């Protein structure tokens, strides 16, 4: 009787076997007979697992993340394309500006306007004046190198340049027809000729006719030293300060090459250089757009493994 009672208790315990939640066992049906030869209720199965819902939620979340990542990464080639197109427009504007400046320089000289306010719209425009120099108040813009387009083109690919360092000689010029004194960049002299005593033959006396290019004041660029009026070293055109030192009006012109006199400064030192590196930027941005577009296509369209 004790044995029968024990088997009865064991049978009741087995019929109350806990239901597992593992998805791998969910499709299986329980055998009708266990190892002890006891029978279970027919048709008893494991209940569906909670892992099904968890897996579905994880898959949905991953799909949502992939969709967000897909469209977010598409911003990279789109932005690169927009920047490349913007550089195309910038290049057109720069080429137009360069052509306009070149046409101004090649234009026929006009008389220097009596109203200095008119000069604000005449930069790089040739003007003609008549008067005499005051060599006792020379200013020196230094260090400078001589403007020589032929040599600069020849030395463009070289690591070192053979251009000699020197200074621009800026001299007050009294305009007899206008009754005003302006500043004239007479041109370049090598360092050994900065002292006017070494170039006495080039110190023009008397009235002369002069043609020059109108230049406006400059602001100091990064890494350019401050001007030193005490040492008479000028690193950039500060017309107000130069005019105050010399007693001239804040009007500045670069004398043309025809003003050059043997033994004196070499005229024609107007450097018209506008940086035009937009083609490099265009190639860079459009190249980045093409590369990232290809990677995006491989990743999200063709689904290349490992990309």
ROMI-981265 format. One line per field, with one value per residue (C-alpha): x, y, z; residue number from 0; residue in three letters. Coordinates in steps of 0.2 Angstrom, whole numbers, m for minus. Each point is the difference from the previous one (the first is absolute). Layout:
// residues N
u <- (X | ...)
v <- (Y | ...)
w <- (Z | ...)
num <- (NUM | ...)
residuo <- (ala | ...)
This chain:
// residues 307
u <- (0 | 14 | 8 | m17 | m2 | 17 | m3 | m16 | 9 | 13 | m13 | m9 | 17 | 4 | m17 | 4 | 17 | 4 | m2 | 17 | 2 | 13 | m5 | 10 | m12 | m16 | m4 | 3 | m14 | 3 | 1 | m14 | 11 | 15 | 15 | m10 | m14 | m12 | m12 | m3 | m16 | m1 | 3 | 10 | 12 | 12 | m7 | 7 | 15 | 2 | 16 | m11 | m6 | 17 | 8 | m13 | 2 | 19 | m1 | m12 | 11 | 15 | m9 | m5 | 18 | 6 | m13 | 6 | 18 | m3 | m8 | 12 | 15 | m7 | 2 | 19 | 0 | m15 | 10 | 16 | m10 | m7 | 17 | 7 | m14 | 3 | 19 | m5 | m10 | 14 | 13 | m11 | m1 | 19 | 4 | m12 | 8 | 18 | m6 | m7 | 16 | 11 | m12 | 2 | 19 | 1 | m12 | 5 | 6 | m12 | 4 | 1 | m17 | 0 | m12 | 9 | m17 | m1 | 16 | m9 | m7 | 16 | 11 | 12 | m5 | 14 | 1 | 12 | 7 | 13 | 11 | 16 | 7 | 5 | 14 | 4 | m16 | 3 | m9 | 5 | m11 | 10 | 4 | m6 | 6 | m1 | m15 | 7 | m14 | 12 | 12 | m14 | m7 | 17 | 3 | m18 | 5 | 16 | 2 | 11 | m2 | 14 | m10 | 10 | m7 | m2 | m12 | m13 | 4 | m15 | 2 | m11 | m5 | m7 | m13 | 2 | m16 | m11 | 10 | 0 | 14 | m2 | 11 | 8 | 8 | 15 | 4 | 13 | 17 | 12 | 4 | 18 | m9 | m12 | 10 | m3 | 18 | 4 | m12 | 2 | m2 | m17 | m7 | m10 | 0 | m12 | m18 | m4 | m15 | m4 | m12 | m5 | m12 | m12 | 2 | m11 | 5 | 3 | m4 | 13 | m1 | 3 | 19 | 5 | 10 | m6 | 6 | 15 | m1 | 14 | 12 | m8 | m5 | m17 | m7 | m17 | m8 | m8 | m4 | m6 | 16 | 11 | m9 | 2 | 19 | 3 | m13 | m8 | m18 | m5 | 1 | 11 | 6 | 12 | 11 | 0 | 16 | 3 | 4 | 16 | 16 | 18 | 6 | m17 | m14 | m8 | m18 | m15 | m1 | m18 | m3 | m17 | m2 | m17 | 0 | m9 | 1 | m19 | 4 | 9 | m14 | m12 | 9 | 2 | m19 | m6 | 13 | m6 | m18 | 3 | 10 | m13 | m14 | 8 | 3 | m18 | m6 | 10 | m6 | m18 | m5 | 11 | 2 | 18 | 6 | 13 | m3)
v <- (0 | 12 | m3 | 3 | 16 | 5 | m3 | 10 | 15 | m1 | m1 | 15 | 10 | m4 | 5 | 17 | 2 | 18 | 7 | 5 | 16 | m5 | 2 | m15 | m11 | 8 | m10 | m17 | m10 | m10 | m18 | m11 | m10 | 6 | m10 | m7 | m7 | 13 | 8 | 18 | 9 | m2 | 15 | 10 | 12 | 14 | 17 | 13 | 9 | 19 | m1 | 2 | 17 | 6 | m6 | 9 | 16 | m1 | m3 | 15 | 11 | m6 | 4 | 17 | 4 | m6 | 11 | 15 | m4 | m2 | 17 | 9 | m6 | 6 | 17 | m2 | m1 | 12 | 13 | m3 | 2 | 17 | 6 | m5 | 10 | 15 | 0 | m1 | 17 | 7 | m4 | 9 | 15 | 0 | m1 | 14 | 11 | m4 | 5 | 16 | 4 | m3 | 11 | 14 | m1 | 0 | 15 | 17 | 11 | 14 | 15 | m2 | 5 | 15 | m8 | m14 | m9 | m4 | m10 | m14 | m6 | 2 | m13 | m7 | 14 | 9 | 19 | 14 | 14 | 14 | 6 | m2 | m13 | 4 | m12 | 6 | m10 | m17 | m15 | m18 | m15 | m15 | m14 | m1 | m9 | 8 | m4 | m10 | m11 | m8 | m6 | m4 | m12 | m7 | m3 | m6 | m19 | 3 | m3 | 16 | 16 | 11 | 16 | 14 | 7 | 19 | 14 | 11 | 18 | 11 | 19 | 15 | 8 | 17 | 2 | 17 | 0 | m6 | 8 | m16 | m12 | m18 | m16 | m8 | m17 | 3 | m18 | m13 | 2 | m14 | 0 | 7 | 15 | 4 | 14 | 15 | 5 | m15 | 5 | 19 | m1 | m8 | 15 | 9 | 19 | 12 | m2 | m17 | m8 | m16 | m14 | m12 | m13 | 5 | m10 | 0 | m2 | m18 | m8 | m11 | m18 | m14 | m3 | 17 | 10 | 17 | 15 | 9 | 19 | 3 | m11 | 5 | m18 | m3 | m17 | 5 | 15 | 10 | 16 | 10 | m4 | 3 | 17 | 6 | m4 | 9 | 14 | m7 | m4 | m19 | m3 | m13 | m5 | m13 | 9 | m10 | m8 | 15 | 10 | m10 | 9 | m8 | 0 | 3 | m11 | m12 | 5 | m11 | m9 | m2 | m18 | m6 | m17 | m8 | m17 | m11 | m18 | m4 | m13 | m10 | 1 | m5 | m16 | m3 | 2 | m9 | m14 | m2 | 0 | m14 | m11 | 1 | m3 | m16 | m6 | 4 | m9 | m15 | 0 | 3 | m5 | m14 | m5 | m5 | m11 | 8 | 18)
w <- (0 | 4 | m17 | m9 | 10 | m5 | m18 | 1 | 8 | m14 | m13 | 6 | 1 | m18 | m6 | 8 | m9 | m3 | m17 | m8 | m10 | m12 | m18 | m6 | 11 | m5 | m15 | 9 | 8 | 16 | m1 | 6 | 11 | 10 | 6 | 15 | m12 | 6 | m12 | m2 | m6 | m19 | m10 | 13 | m8 | 5 | 0 | m13 | 7 | 4 | m10 | m16 | 5 | 6 | m16 | m11 | 10 | m2 | m19 | m2 | 10 | m11 | m16 | 7 | 4 | m17 | m9 | 10 | m3 | m18 | m3 | 12 | m9 | m16 | 6 | m3 | m19 | m1 | 10 | m10 | m16 | 6 | 5 | m17 | m9 | 11 | m5 | m18 | 3 | 10 | m14 | m13 | 11 | 3 | m19 | m3 | 13 | m7 | m17 | 6 | 10 | m16 | m10 | 12 | 0 | m19 | m1 | m6 | 15 | 6 | 10 | 18 | 7 | 11 | 12 | 10 | 3 | m19 | 2 | 10 | m16 | m10 | 8 | m14 | m12 | m8 | 4 | m6 | 10 | m1 | 14 | 9 | 13 | 18 | 2 | 18 | 7 | m9 | 8 | m2 | m2 | 4 | m2 | m19 | m15 | m18 | m10 | m15 | m8 | m12 | 14 | 12 | m14 | m3 | 19 | 4 | 1 | 10 | 18 | 3 | m9 | m7 | 3 | 9 | 16 | 1 | 3 | m8 | 0 | 4 | m2 | 2 | m16 | m1 | m15 | m7 | m9 | 14 | 15 | 10 | 5 | m2 | 3 | m15 | 1 | m12 | m1 | 6 | 6 | 6 | 19 | m4 | m9 | 14 | 6 | m12 | 0 | m10 | m14 | m1 | m19 | 2 | 11 | m13 | 1 | m7 | m7 | m8 | m8 | 8 | m3 | 14 | 6 | 14 | 16 | 15 | 18 | 7 | 16 | 9 | m5 | 12 | 4 | m8 | 12 | 6 | m9 | 9 | m5 | 12 | m10 | m16 | m4 | m7 | m3 | m7 | m7 | 15 | m10 | 15 | 10 | m16 | m3 | 18 | m1 | m16 | 0 | m16 | m4 | 2 | m19 | m6 | m18 | m7 | m13 | m16 | m8 | m12 | 16 | 2 | 0 | m1 | 18 | 7 | 6 | m13 | m3 | m5 | 17 | 0 | 4 | m6 | 7 | 6 | 7 | m12 | 8 | m3 | m13 | 13 | 12 | m14 | m3 | 19 | 4 | m16 | 3 | 18 | m6 | m13 | 13 | 14 | m12 | m6 | 18 | 4 | m15 | 4 | 19 | m2 | m18 | m4 | 18 | m3 | 15 | 11 | m6)
num <- (0 | 1 | 2 | 3 | 4 | 5 | 6 | 7 | 8 | 9 | 10 | 11 | 12 | 13 | 14 | 15 | 16 | 17 | 18 | 19 | 20 | 21 | 22 | 23 | 24 | 25 | 26 | 27 | 28 | 29 | 30 | 31 | 32 | 33 | 34 | 35 | 36 | 37 | 38 | 39 | 40 | 41 | 42 | 43 | 44 | 45 | 46 | 47 | 48 | 49 | 50 | 51 | 52 | 53 | 54 | 55 | 56 | 57 | 58 | 59 | 60 | 61 | 62 | 63 | 64 | 65 | 66 | 67 | 68 | 69 | 70 | 71 | 72 | 73 | 74 | 75 | 76 | 77 | 78 | 79 | 80 | 81 | 82 | 83 | 84 | 85 | 86 | 87 | 88 | 89 | 90 | 91 | 92 | 93 | 94 | 95 | 96 | 97 | 98 | 99 | 100 | 101 | 102 | 103 | 104 | 105 | 106 | 107 | 108 | 109 | 110 | 111 | 112 | 113 | 114 | 115 | 116 | 117 | 118 | 119 | 120 | 121 | 122 | 123 | 124 | 125 | 126 | 127 | 128 | 129 | 130 | 131 | 132 | 133 | 134 | 135 | 136 | 137 | 138 | 139 | 140 | 141 | 142 | 143 | 144 | 145 | 146 | 147 | 148 | 149 | 150 | 151 | 152 | 153 | 154 | 155 | 156 | 157 | 158 | 159 | 160 | 161 | 162 | 163 | 164 | 165 | 166 | 167 | 168 | 169 | 170 | 171 | 172 | 173 | 174 | 175 | 176 | 177 | 178 | 179 | 180 | 181 | 182 | 183 | 184 | 185 | 186 | 187 | 188 | 189 | 190 | 191 | 192 | 193 | 194 | 195 | 196 | 197 | 198 | 199 | 200 | 201 | 202 | 203 | 204 | 205 | 206 | 207 | 208 | 209 | 210 | 211 | 212 | 213 | 214 | 215 | 216 | 217 | 218 | 219 | 220 | 221 | 222 | 223 | 224 | 225 | 226 | 227 | 228 | 229 | 230 | 231 | 232 | 233 | 234 | 235 | 236 | 237 | 238 | 239 | 240 | 241 | 242 | 243 | 244 | 245 | 246 | 247 | 248 | 249 | 250 | 251 | 252 | 253 | 254 | 255 | 256 | 257 | 258 | 259 | 260 | 261 | 262 | 263 | 264 | 265 | 266 | 267 | 268 | 269 | 270 | 271 | 272 | 273 | 274 | 275 | 276 | 277 | 278 | 279 | 280 | 281 | 282 | 283 | 284 | 285 | 286 | 287 | 288 | 289 | 290 | 291 | 292 | 293 | 294 | 295 | 296 | 297 | 298 | 299 | 300 | 301 | 302 | 303 | 304 | 305 | 306)
residuo <- (unk | unk | unk | unk | unk | unk | unk | unk | unk | unk | unk | unk | unk | unk | unk | unk | unk | unk | unk | unk | unk | unk | unk | unk | unk | unk | unk | unk | unk | unk | unk | unk | unk | unk | unk | unk | unk | unk | unk | unk | unk | unk | unk | unk | unk | unk | unk | unk | unk | unk | unk | unk | unk | unk | unk | unk | unk | unk | unk | unk | unk | unk | unk | unk | unk | unk | unk | unk | unk | unk | unk | unk | unk | unk | unk | unk | unk | unk | unk | unk | unk | unk | unk | unk | unk | unk | unk | unk | unk | unk | unk | unk | unk | unk | unk | unk | unk | unk | unk | unk | unk | unk | unk | unk | unk | unk | unk | unk | unk | unk | unk | unk | unk | unk | unk | unk | unk | unk | unk | unk | unk | unk | unk | unk | unk | unk | unk | unk | unk | unk | unk | unk | unk | unk | unk | unk | unk | unk | unk | unk | unk | unk | unk | unk | unk | unk | unk | unk | unk | unk | unk | unk | unk | unk | unk | unk | unk | unk | unk | unk | unk | unk | unk | unk | unk | unk | unk | unk | unk | unk | unk | unk | unk | unk | unk | unk | unk | unk | unk | unk | unk | unk | unk | unk | unk | unk | unk | unk | unk | unk | unk | unk | unk | unk | unk | unk | unk | unk | unk | unk | unk | unk | unk | unk | unk | unk | unk | unk | unk | unk | unk | unk | unk | unk | unk | unk | unk | unk | unk | unk | unk | unk | unk | unk | unk | unk | unk | unk | unk | unk | unk | unk | unk | unk | unk | unk | unk | unk | unk | unk | unk | unk | unk | unk | unk | unk | unk | unk | unk | unk | unk | unk | unk | unk | unk | unk | unk | unk | unk | unk | unk | unk | unk | unk | unk | unk | unk | unk | unk | unk | unk | unk | unk | unk | unk | unk | unk | unk | unk | unk | unk | unk | unk | unk | unk | unk | unk | unk | unk | unk | unk | unk | unk | unk | unk | unk | unk | unk | unk | unk | unk | unk | unk | unk | unk | unk | unk)
